[in-house]
Amino acid sequence: MSYIAERRTEEKERRRAEILDAAERLYAEKGWDAVTMDQVARGARLSRALVYVYFRDKEELLFGIGERAMQALRDRFVAAAALAASGMDQVQAIGRAYMTYAIELPHYFDACSRFNAHATAAADDGTNAGACNLAGDLALGEVVKAIETGKHDGSIRADVGDSMMLAVALWSFTHGIIQIAMAKGDYLEKFGVTRPGLADYAFELIDRMARGHLSA
């Protein structure tokens, strides 16, 4: 690659990052539904037309933020698993890391939720949606890795089934628990169900199922 071509590539990457930075700030402050492309352009100090060169519409922009959100989630999964000994402990640590992530970065969690509700794109199709999906695949892969570790070290029962199937089920279960805790936490407290209590119960349920002690 020539020097000029390299500089052009760097400039494109810088501008794309500036657009995403501006969109993220607005997302965190206002919520995604209130964000407009005009606001993003002003926040990035770029023309509206130039923003559309990088992201053809608001949905494409969401995929760009979603890719960042999934990458950040994977980083947290990796860090959490590294501090746990057994595979089951890693699964538990990843689940709790997901909950902390949702609390500390609610706009990222919302981006993940919106992308999960979207039709899946091919991870290698070169689109923003594909890049987001690939980042999500890598995050899910960390859950699979922890499950495989647990099967190997005996902390997860051998007959639990396909590791990917279990990883998707755990992801779905944990995501749903987080959504309920965040959206209905105050309401549930009148029944004596606190957010921390719900989380502890859910993770204990997962633990007993995976270790084979659900009926205990």
PyMOL commands that set and color helices and strands:
alter all, ss='L'
color gray80, all
select helices_A, chain A and resi 3-30+32-34+37-44+48-54+58-82+87-104+106-116+128-153+158-160+163-191+195-211
alter helices_A, ss='H'
color red, helices_A
deselect
rebuild
show_as cartoon
